[in-house]
Amino acid sequence: MHNEFMCSDSNTAQYAHYVFNTLDQDRSGLLSFEEFVTGLSILSRGTLEEKLRWTFTLYDINGDGYITKEEMTEIVTAIYDLMGKIVEPIVDEEVVRDKVERLFQKMDLNRDGVLTMDEFLDCCLRDEEISRSMGVFDSNF
């Protein structure tokens, strides 16, 4: 399954690209059945920590083990493009930037400008709203 095959709608294309890259664990540009099933299994039946680790990988676009403000901005923008038309018709760059700043204030414990997996997990596991929102992936496949 090639990346371009997943979505043709431009509003979903960028988010789908990031999800594809997260599922494509060996970064081959192809999604094996095993990679697909592994990702689906984590999202549908994984523990909260496993789901959060998967989400960290989604936000860590370049795979260097850190989430930068730029990476988070790209993902948040893609999510707004995907969902925002329904929830909030006009979302400008300033709204996204403010959201990213608030998230970094909350998560970047050592104030070094990047989020590590530990910082991300620590914050998300302590935040009831985030923990609850991860429940949307729960299902009975």
OpenMM code with the backbone's topology and positions (N, CA, C; nanometers):
from openmm import Vec3, app, unit

residues = "MET HIS ASN GLU PHE MET CYS SER ASP SER ASN THR ALA GLN TYR ALA HIS TYR VAL PHE ASN THR LEU ASP GLN ASP ARG SER GLY LEU LEU SER PHE GLU GLU PHE VAL THR GLY LEU SER ILE LEU SER ARG GLY THR LEU GLU GLU LYS LEU ARG TRP THR PHE THR LEU TYR ASP ILE ASN GLY ASP GLY TYR ILE THR LYS GLU GLU MET THR GLU ILE VAL THR ALA ILE TYR ASP LEU MET GLY LYS ILE VAL GLU PRO ILE VAL ASP GLU GLU VAL VAL ARG ASP LYS VAL GLU ARG LEU PHE GLN LYS MET ASP LEU ASN ARG ASP GLY VAL LEU THR MET ASP GLU PHE LEU ASP CYS CYS LEU ARG ASP GLU GLU ILE SER ARG SER MET GLY VAL PHE ASP SER ASN PHE".split()
positions = [
    Vec3(0.0850, -0.1171, 0.0000),
    Vec3(0.0000, 0.0000, 0.0000),
    Vec3(0.0898, 0.1236, 0.0000),
    Vec3(0.0813, 0.2035, -0.1028),
    Vec3(0.1628, 0.3246, -0.1110),
    Vec3(0.0950, 0.4392, -0.0392),
    Vec3(0.1767, 0.5290, 0.0136),
    Vec3(0.1318, 0.6456, 0.0883),
    Vec3(0.0261, 0.7250, 0.0122),
    Vec3(0.0470, 0.7480, -0.1192),
    Vec3(-0.0440, 0.8298, -0.1981),
    Vec3(-0.1818, 0.7662, -0.2100),
    Vec3(-0.1913, 0.6372, -0.1903),
    Vec3(-0.3153, 0.5634, -0.2079),
    Vec3(-0.4149, 0.5886, -0.0954),
    Vec3(-0.3644, 0.6280, 0.0208),
    Vec3(-0.4499, 0.6337, 0.1396),
    Vec3(-0.5635, 0.7347, 0.1300),
    Vec3(-0.5383, 0.8585, 0.0853),
    Vec3(-0.6421, 0.9601, 0.0832),
    Vec3(-0.6238, 1.0545, -0.0333),
    Vec3(-0.7334, 1.0904, -0.0953),
    Vec3(-0.7237, 1.1861, -0.2037),
    Vec3(-0.7722, 1.3244, -0.1613),
    Vec3(-0.8568, 1.3334, -0.0592),
    Vec3(-0.9075, 1.4614, -0.0124),
    Vec3(-0.7937, 1.5421, 0.0501),
    Vec3(-0.7758, 1.6653, 0.0030),
    Vec3(-0.6614, 1.7453, 0.0492),
    Vec3(-0.6665, 1.7750, 0.1989),
    Vec3(-0.7864, 1.7835, 0.2570),
    Vec3(-0.7959, 1.8106, 0.4006),
    Vec3(-0.7459, 1.6939, 0.4848),
    Vec3(-0.7554, 1.5750, 0.4334),
    Vec3(-0.7111, 1.4580, 0.5085),
    Vec3(-0.5721, 1.4111, 0.4664),
    Vec3(-0.5248, 1.4591, 0.3538),
    Vec3(-0.4010, 1.4062, 0.2966),
    Vec3(-0.2806, 1.4260, 0.3876),
    Vec3(-0.2640, 1.5438, 0.4461),
    Vec3(-0.1452, 1.5696, 0.5275),
    Vec3(-0.1474, 1.4848, 0.6545),
    Vec3(-0.2619, 1.4794, 0.7213),
    Vec3(-0.2727, 1.3985, 0.8429),
    Vec3(-0.2495, 1.2513, 0.8091),
    Vec3(-0.3086, 1.2065, 0.6991),
    Vec3(-0.2905, 1.0672, 0.6569),
    Vec3(-0.1424, 1.0376, 0.6308),
    Vec3(-0.0725, 1.1346, 0.5753),
    Vec3(0.0713, 1.1199, 0.5500),
    Vec3(0.1463, 1.0952, 0.6810),
    Vec3(0.1154, 1.1738, 0.7852),
    Vec3(0.1824, 1.1576, 0.9144),
    Vec3(0.1467, 1.0240, 0.9801),
    Vec3(0.0205, 0.9842, 0.9705),
    Vec3(-0.0212, 0.8551, 1.0268),
    Vec3(0.0490, 0.7412, 0.9527),
    Vec3(0.0545, 0.7510, 0.8210),
    Vec3(0.1232, 0.6490, 0.7410),
    Vec3(0.2677, 0.6347, 0.7878),
    Vec3(0.3372, 0.7479, 0.8025),
    Vec3(0.4777, 0.7431, 0.8441),
    Vec3(0.4941, 0.6813, 0.9823),
    Vec3(0.3968, 0.7039, 1.0700),
    Vec3(0.4020, 0.6449, 1.2040),
    Vec3(0.3818, 0.4932, 1.1972),
    Vec3(0.2915, 0.4494, 1.1104),
    Vec3(0.2681, 0.3061, 1.0935),
    Vec3(0.3843, 0.2377, 1.0220),
    Vec3(0.4479, 0.3092, 0.9315),
    Vec3(0.5597, 0.2564, 0.8509),
    Vec3(0.6872, 0.2587, 0.9359),
    Vec3(0.6971, 0.1619, 1.0272),
    Vec3(0.8028, 0.1633, 1.1287),
    Vec3(0.9432, 0.1558, 1.0710),
    Vec3(0.9597, 0.0873, 0.9590),
    Vec3(1.0944, 0.0773, 0.9017),
    Vec3(1.1214, 0.1874, 0.7990),
    Vec3(1.0281, 0.2822, 0.7869),
    Vec3(1.0426, 0.3982, 0.6968),
    Vec3(1.0778, 0.3563, 0.5543),
    Vec3(1.0138, 0.2475, 0.5099),
    Vec3(1.0408, 0.1965, 0.3756),
    Vec3(0.9576, 0.2673, 0.2694),
    Vec3(0.8546, 0.3399, 0.3118),
    Vec3(0.7637, 0.4015, 0.2153),
    Vec3(0.6518, 0.3079, 0.1743),
    Vec3(0.6582, 0.1862, 0.2267),
    Vec3(0.5532, 0.0874, 0.2036),
    Vec3(0.5021, 0.0404, 0.3380),
    Vec3(0.3729, 0.0136, 0.3437),
    Vec3(0.3129, -0.0323, 0.4687),
    Vec3(0.2865, -0.1819, 0.4585),
    Vec3(0.3594, -0.2593, 0.5387),
    Vec3(0.3375, -0.4039, 0.5370),
    Vec3(0.2119, -0.4357, 0.6173),
    Vec3(0.1573, -0.5518, 0.5923),
    Vec3(0.0391, -0.5949, 0.6672),
    Vec3(0.0717, -0.6019, 0.8163),
    Vec3(0.1911, -0.6499, 0.8480),
    Vec3(0.2330, -0.6614, 0.9885),
    Vec3(0.2388, -0.5240, 1.0561),
    Vec3(0.2963, -0.4241, 0.9866),
    Vec3(0.3023, -0.2889, 1.0424),
    Vec3(0.1619, -0.2329, 1.0647),
    Vec3(0.0743, -0.2553, 0.9677),
    Vec3(-0.0634, -0.2075, 0.9772),
    Vec3(-0.1343, -0.2703, 1.0974),
    Vec3(-0.1233, -0.4013, 1.1103),
    Vec3(-0.1898, -0.4730, 1.2200),
    Vec3(-0.1317, -0.4323, 1.3552),
    Vec3(0.0005, -0.4147, 1.3616),
    Vec3(0.0642, -0.3722, 1.4863),
    Vec3(0.0100, -0.2367, 1.5304),
    Vec3(0.0038, -0.1406, 1.4380),
    Vec3(-0.0486, -0.0078, 1.4701),
    Vec3(-0.1935, -0.0125, 1.5108),
    Vec3(-0.2730, -0.0871, 1.4373),
    Vec3(-0.4158, -0.1007, 1.4676),
    Vec3(-0.4354, -0.1651, 1.6047),
    Vec3(-0.3553, -0.2642, 1.6353),
    Vec3(-0.3640, -0.3336, 1.7636),
    Vec3(-0.3331, -0.2390, 1.8793),
    Vec3(-0.2288, -0.1573, 1.8643),
    Vec3(-0.1928, -0.0616, 1.9695),
    Vec3(-0.3067, 0.0372, 1.9918),
    Vec3(-0.3611, 0.0907, 1.8834),
    Vec3(-0.4653, 0.1921, 1.8958),
    Vec3(-0.5968, 0.1360, 1.9465),
    Vec3(-0.6244, 0.0106, 1.9161),
    Vec3(-0.7533, -0.0453, 1.9575),
    Vec3(-0.7476, -0.1211, 2.0896),
    Vec3(-0.6329, -0.1828, 2.1199),
    Vec3(-0.6277, -0.2683, 2.2389),
    Vec3(-0.5103, -0.2399, 2.3307),
    Vec3(-0.4272, -0.1447, 2.2928),
    Vec3(-0.3075, -0.1170, 2.3723),
    Vec3(-0.3392, -0.0497, 2.5039),
    Vec3(-0.2413, -0.0514, 2.5921),
    Vec3(-0.2557, 0.0209, 2.7186),
    Vec3(-0.2488, 0.1703, 2.6895),
    Vec3(-0.2860, 0.2509, 2.7870),
    Vec3(-0.2778, 0.3958, 2.7710),
    Vec3(-0.1352, 0.4368, 2.7367),
    Vec3(-0.0362, 0.3775, 2.8045),
    Vec3(0.1028, 0.4135, 2.7778),
    Vec3(0.1438, 0.3763, 2.6351),
    Vec3(0.1008, 0.2604, 2.5864),
    Vec3(0.1319, 0.2204, 2.4485),
    Vec3(0.0709, 0.3177, 2.3479),
    Vec3(-0.0527, 0.3600, 2.3735),
    Vec3(-0.1184, 0.4562, 2.2845),
    Vec3(-0.0454, 0.5898, 2.2869),
    Vec3(-0.0017, 0.6305, 2.4054),
    Vec3(0.0711, 0.7565, 2.4164),
    Vec3(0.2064, 0.7489, 2.3468),
    Vec3(0.2743, 0.6343, 2.3579),
    Vec3(0.4016, 0.6172, 2.2879),
    Vec3(0.3814, 0.6251, 2.1362),
    Vec3(0.2721, 0.5653, 2.0870),
    Vec3(0.2397, 0.5711, 1.9453),
    Vec3(0.2139, 0.7167, 1.9044),
    Vec3(0.1402, 0.7891, 1.9879),
    Vec3(0.1093, 0.9297, 1.9603),
    Vec3(0.2362, 1.0142, 1.9586),
    Vec3(0.3295, 0.9871, 2.0513),
    Vec3(0.4573, 1.0586, 2.0517),
    Vec3(0.5276, 1.0392, 1.9177),
    Vec3(0.5266, 0.9162, 1.8692),
    Vec3(0.5912, 0.8852, 1.7415),
    Vec3(0.5250, 0.9601, 1.6267),
    Vec3(0.3923, 0.9763, 1.6339),
    Vec3(0.3202, 1.0543, 1.5332),
    Vec3(0.3696, 1.1989, 1.5316),
    Vec3(0.3849, 1.2579, 1.6495),
    Vec3(0.4285, 1.3982, 1.6600),
    Vec3(0.5775, 1.4149, 1.6288),
    Vec3(0.6564, 1.3120, 1.6543),
    Vec3(0.8004, 1.3181, 1.6268),
    Vec3(0.8234, 1.2875, 1.4787),
    Vec3(0.7949, 1.3843, 1.3946),
    Vec3(0.7906, 1.3641, 1.2501),
    Vec3(0.9223, 1.3115, 1.1941),
    Vec3(1.0352, 1.3659, 1.2386),
    Vec3(1.1631, 1.3223, 1.1815),
    Vec3(1.2238, 1.2027, 1.2542),
    Vec3(1.1572, 1.1535, 1.3589),
    Vec3(1.2011, 1.0319, 1.4264),
    Vec3(1.3291, 1.0439, 1.5070),
    Vec3(1.3616, 1.1664, 1.5532),
    Vec3(1.4867, 1.1853, 1.6280),
    Vec3(1.4712, 1.1678, 1.7791),
    Vec3(1.3502, 1.1326, 1.8246),
    Vec3(1.3288, 1.1099, 1.9677),
    Vec3(1.2848, 1.2334, 2.0433),
    Vec3(1.2644, 1.3434, 1.9734),
    Vec3(1.2194, 1.4681, 2.0351),
    Vec3(1.1049, 1.5273, 1.9532),
    Vec3(1.0126, 1.5936, 2.0224),
    Vec3(0.9095, 1.6704, 1.9530),
    Vec3(0.9470, 1.8173, 1.9661),
    Vec3(0.9616, 1.8836, 1.8522),
    Vec3(0.9891, 2.0278, 1.8519),
    Vec3(0.8569, 2.1031, 1.8367),
    Vec3(0.8621, 2.2326, 1.8623),
    Vec3(0.7426, 2.3149, 1.8424),
    Vec3(0.6998, 2.3119, 1.6962),
    Vec3(0.7965, 2.3069, 1.6060),
    Vec3(0.7652, 2.3029, 1.4631),
    Vec3(0.6910, 2.1746, 1.4277),
    Vec3(0.7386, 2.0612, 1.4811),
    Vec3(0.6712, 1.9337, 1.4541),
    Vec3(0.5298, 1.9343, 1.5116),
    Vec3(0.5156, 1.9818, 1.6349),
    Vec3(0.3836, 1.9855, 1.6956),
    Vec3(0.2914, 2.0788, 1.6172),
    Vec3(0.3445, 2.1897, 1.5705),
    Vec3(0.2646, 2.2836, 1.4918),
    Vec3(0.2146, 2.2170, 1.3637),
    Vec3(0.3011, 2.1399, 1.2992),
    Vec3(0.2610, 2.0707, 1.1761),
    Vec3(0.1472, 1.9724, 1.2018),
    Vec3(0.1586, 1.8951, 1.3108),
    Vec3(0.0549, 1.7958, 1.3409),
    Vec3(-0.0747, 1.8649, 1.3831),
    Vec3(-0.0651, 1.9634, 1.4708),
    Vec3(-0.1859, 2.0350, 1.5165),
    Vec3(-0.2549, 2.1012, 1.3970),
    Vec3(-0.1776, 2.1597, 1.3078),
    Vec3(-0.2347, 2.2217, 1.1864),
    Vec3(-0.3061, 2.1167, 1.1021),
    Vec3(-0.2435, 2.0008, 1.0859),
    Vec3(-0.3046, 1.8928, 1.0073),
    Vec3(-0.4339, 1.8442, 1.0729),
    Vec3(-0.4353, 1.8373, 1.2066),
    Vec3(-0.5557, 1.7946, 1.2778),
    Vec3(-0.6664, 1.8980, 1.2608),
    Vec3(-0.6312, 2.0265, 1.2731),
    Vec3(-0.7302, 2.1322, 1.2504),
    Vec3(-0.7831, 2.1277, 1.1073),
    Vec3(-0.6950, 2.1030, 1.0109),
    Vec3(-0.7396, 2.0914, 0.8722),
    Vec3(-0.8358, 1.9752, 0.8560),
    Vec3(-0.8090, 1.8676, 0.9281),
    Vec3(-0.8922, 1.7481, 0.9207),
    Vec3(-1.0252, 1.7675, 0.9918),
    Vec3(-1.0210, 1.8199, 1.1154),
    Vec3(-1.1402, 1.8293, 1.1994),
    Vec3(-1.1978, 1.9705, 1.2088),
    Vec3(-1.1125, 2.0689, 1.1893),
    Vec3(-1.1494, 2.2066, 1.2172),
    Vec3(-1.2672, 2.2597, 1.1396),
    Vec3(-1.2851, 2.2135, 1.0171),
    Vec3(-1.3950, 2.2640, 0.9353),
    Vec3(-1.5301, 2.2370, 1.0017),
    Vec3(-1.5368, 2.1288, 1.0777),
    Vec3(-1.6603, 2.0930, 1.1469),
    Vec3(-1.6684, 2.1681, 1.2798),
    Vec3(-1.5582, 2.1622, 1.3553),
    Vec3(-1.5561, 2.2175, 1.4906),
    Vec3(-1.5442, 2.3696, 1.4900),
    Vec3(-1.4523, 2.4198, 1.4115),
    Vec3(-1.4230, 2.5631, 1.4090),
    Vec3(-1.3855, 2.6013, 1.2658),
    Vec3(-1.4797, 2.6628, 1.1915),
    Vec3(-1.4587, 2.6853, 1.0482),
    Vec3(-1.3303, 2.7602, 1.0119),
    Vec3(-1.2918, 2.8618, 1.0908),
    Vec3(-1.1722, 2.9390, 1.0569),
    Vec3(-1.0726, 2.9305, 1.1718),
    Vec3(-0.9616, 2.8634, 1.1461),
    Vec3(-0.8554, 2.8535, 1.2457),
    Vec3(-0.7306, 2.9130, 1.1828),
    Vec3(-0.6819, 3.0216, 1.2426),
    Vec3(-0.5634, 3.0834, 1.1844),
    Vec3(-0.4370, 3.0340, 1.2540),
    Vec3(-0.3247, 3.0764, 1.1986),
    Vec3(-0.1953, 3.0307, 1.2493),
    Vec3(-0.1738, 3.0708, 1.3947),
    Vec3(-0.2280, 3.1852, 1.4344),
    Vec3(-0.2093, 3.2325, 1.5712),
    Vec3(-0.2771, 3.1397, 1.6726),
    Vec3(-0.3939, 3.0882, 1.6380),
    Vec3(-0.4654, 2.9943, 1.7256),
    Vec3(-0.3813, 2.8682, 1.7448),
    Vec3(-0.3266, 2.8163, 1.6347),
    Vec3(-0.2424, 2.6967, 1.6405),
    Vec3(-0.1178, 2.7247, 1.7240),
    Vec3(-0.0523, 2.8393, 1.6976),
    Vec3(0.0694, 2.8758, 1.7702),
    Vec3(0.0429, 2.8860, 1.9206),
    Vec3(-0.0710, 2.9470, 1.9584),
    Vec3(-0.1069, 2.9597, 2.1005),
    Vec3(-0.1289, 2.8231, 2.1645),
    Vec3(-0.1953, 2.7339, 2.0914),
    Vec3(-0.2205, 2.5987, 2.1436),
    Vec3(-0.0885, 2.5244, 2.1662),
    Vec3(0.0007, 2.5336, 2.0695),
    Vec3(0.1311, 2.4679, 2.0805),
    Vec3(0.2104, 2.5269, 2.1969),
    Vec3(0.2083, 2.6575, 2.2125),
    Vec3(0.2783, 2.7231, 2.3246),
    Vec3(0.2250, 2.6726, 2.4589),
    Vec3(0.0928, 2.6637, 2.4713),
    Vec3(0.0320, 2.6152, 2.5966),
    Vec3(0.0726, 2.4709, 2.6242),
    Vec3(0.0725, 2.3873, 2.5207),
    Vec3(0.1130, 2.2476, 2.5378),
    Vec3(0.2586, 2.2376, 2.5816),
    Vec3(0.3448, 2.3175, 2.5204),
    Vec3(0.4868, 2.3153, 2.5575),
    Vec3(0.5077, 2.3660, 2.6999),
    Vec3(0.4329, 2.4693, 2.7406),
    Vec3(0.4433, 2.5198, 2.8773),
    Vec3(0.4113, 2.4081, 2.9772),
    Vec3(0.3134, 2.3274, 2.9406),
    Vec3(0.2687, 2.2190, 3.0283),
    Vec3(0.3646, 2.1003, 3.0284),
    Vec3(0.4215, 2.0687, 2.9117),
    Vec3(0.4956, 1.9439, 2.8952),
    Vec3(0.6470, 1.9569, 2.9066),
    Vec3(0.7025, 2.0681, 2.8629),
    Vec3(0.8481, 2.0835, 2.8557),
    Vec3(0.9034, 2.1152, 2.9942),
    Vec3(0.9184, 2.0118, 3.0749),
    Vec3(0.9521, 2.0280, 3.2165),
    Vec3(1.0874, 2.0940, 3.2392),
    Vec3(1.1858, 2.0639, 3.1563),
    Vec3(1.3188, 2.1231, 3.1767),
    Vec3(1.3412, 2.2481, 3.0914),
    Vec3(1.2358, 2.2913, 3.0202),
    Vec3(1.2388, 2.4161, 2.9429),
    Vec3(1.3528, 2.4227, 2.8406),
    Vec3(1.3808, 2.3082, 2.7764),
    Vec3(1.4884, 2.3083, 2.6754),
    Vec3(1.4345, 2.3257, 2.5332),
    Vec3(1.3040, 2.3447, 2.5203),
    Vec3(1.2462, 2.3721, 2.3890),
    Vec3(1.2066, 2.2507, 2.3081),
    Vec3(1.2303, 2.1314, 2.3612),
    Vec3(1.1868, 2.0082, 2.2951),
    Vec3(1.1226, 1.9162, 2.3985),
    Vec3(1.0377, 1.8269, 2.3501),
    Vec3(0.9744, 1.7290, 2.4381),
    Vec3(1.0374, 1.5928, 2.4173),
    Vec3(1.0750, 1.5293, 2.5274),
    Vec3(1.1233, 1.3917, 2.5217),
    Vec3(1.0045, 1.2983, 2.5438),
    Vec3(1.0253, 1.1726, 2.5160),
    Vec3(0.9216, 1.0723, 2.5419),
    Vec3(0.8815, 1.0757, 2.6894),
    Vec3(0.9793, 1.0852, 2.7798),
    Vec3(0.9502, 1.0861, 2.9238),
    Vec3(0.8652, 1.2061, 2.9641),
    Vec3(0.8997, 1.3240, 2.9125),
    Vec3(0.8210, 1.4442, 2.9442),
    Vec3(0.6785, 1.4287, 2.8919),
    Vec3(0.6664, 1.3792, 2.7694),
    Vec3(0.5365, 1.3602, 2.7060),
    Vec3(0.4511, 1.2622, 2.7867),
    Vec3(0.5101, 1.1470, 2.8204),
    Vec3(0.4369, 1.0459, 2.8970),
    Vec3(0.3992, 1.0980, 3.0347),
    Vec3(0.4939, 1.1622, 3.1016),
    Vec3(0.4703, 1.2135, 3.2363),
    Vec3(0.3504, 1.3072, 3.2391),
    Vec3(0.3476, 1.4001, 3.1469),
    Vec3(0.2387, 1.4975, 3.1423),
    Vec3(0.1066, 1.4315, 3.1044),
    Vec3(0.1086, 1.3503, 3.0004),
    Vec3(-0.0148, 1.2896, 2.9514),
    Vec3(-0.0758, 1.1924, 3.0527),
    Vec3(0.0085, 1.1176, 3.1213),
    Vec3(-0.0438, 1.0217, 3.2194),
    Vec3(-0.1023, 1.0921, 3.3412),
    Vec3(-0.0538, 1.2131, 3.3712),
    Vec3(-0.1073, 1.2895, 3.4844),
    Vec3(-0.2295, 1.3730, 3.4481),
    Vec3(-0.2514, 1.3965, 3.3197),
    Vec3(-0.3593, 1.4837, 3.2743),
    Vec3(-0.4838, 1.4008, 3.2428),
    Vec3(-0.5876, 1.4190, 3.3231),
    Vec3(-0.7093, 1.3379, 3.3067),
    Vec3(-0.7747, 1.3592, 3.1713),
    Vec3(-0.7743, 1.4834, 3.1247),
    Vec3(-0.8383, 1.5140, 2.9969),
    Vec3(-0.7687, 1.4413, 2.8825),
    Vec3(-0.6361, 1.4403, 2.8839),
    Vec3(-0.5598, 1.3703, 2.7793),
    Vec3(-0.5842, 1.2200, 2.7899),
    Vec3(-0.5784, 1.1673, 2.9122),
    Vec3(-0.6018, 1.0240, 2.9314),
    Vec3(-0.7401, 0.9838, 2.8808),
    Vec3(-0.8398, 1.0678, 2.9118),
    Vec3(-0.9763, 1.0393, 2.8688),
    Vec3(-0.9861, 1.0442, 2.7162),
    Vec3(-0.9190, 1.1429, 2.6553),
    Vec3(-0.9280, 1.1575, 2.5097),
    Vec3(-0.8655, 1.0382, 2.4380),
    Vec3(-0.7666, 0.9737, 2.5004),
    Vec3(-0.7051, 0.8558, 2.4389),
    Vec3(-0.8036, 0.7399, 2.4336),
    Vec3(-0.9079, 0.7458, 2.5150),
    Vec3(-1.0103, 0.6415, 2.5158),
    Vec3(-1.0900, 0.6347, 2.3869),
    Vec3(-1.0825, 0.7393, 2.3028),
    Vec3(-1.1578, 0.7361, 2.1772),
    Vec3(-1.1057, 0.6246, 2.0867),
    Vec3(-0.9826, 0.5793, 2.1100),
    Vec3(-0.9284, 0.4721, 2.0266),
    Vec3(-0.9786, 0.3342, 2.0721),
    Vec3(-1.0376, 0.3280, 2.1909),
    Vec3(-1.0840, 0.1994, 2.2418),
    Vec3(-1.1972, 0.1466, 2.1538),
    Vec3(-1.1908, 0.0208, 2.1207),
    Vec3(-1.2977, -0.0412, 2.0423),
    Vec3(-1.2911, -0.1921, 2.0600),
    Vec3(-1.3905, -0.2571, 2.0098),
    Vec3(-1.3956, -0.4035, 2.0191),
    Vec3(-1.3873, -0.4634, 1.8792),
    Vec3(-1.2677, -0.4618, 1.8224),
    Vec3(-1.2501, -0.5194, 1.6890),
    Vec3(-1.2663, -0.6696, 1.6959),
] * unit.nanometer
topology = app.Topology()
chain = topology.addChain("A")
for resn in residues:
    res = topology.addResidue(resn, chain)
    for name in ("N", "CA", "C"):
        topology.addAtom(name, app.Element.getBySymbol(name[0]), res)
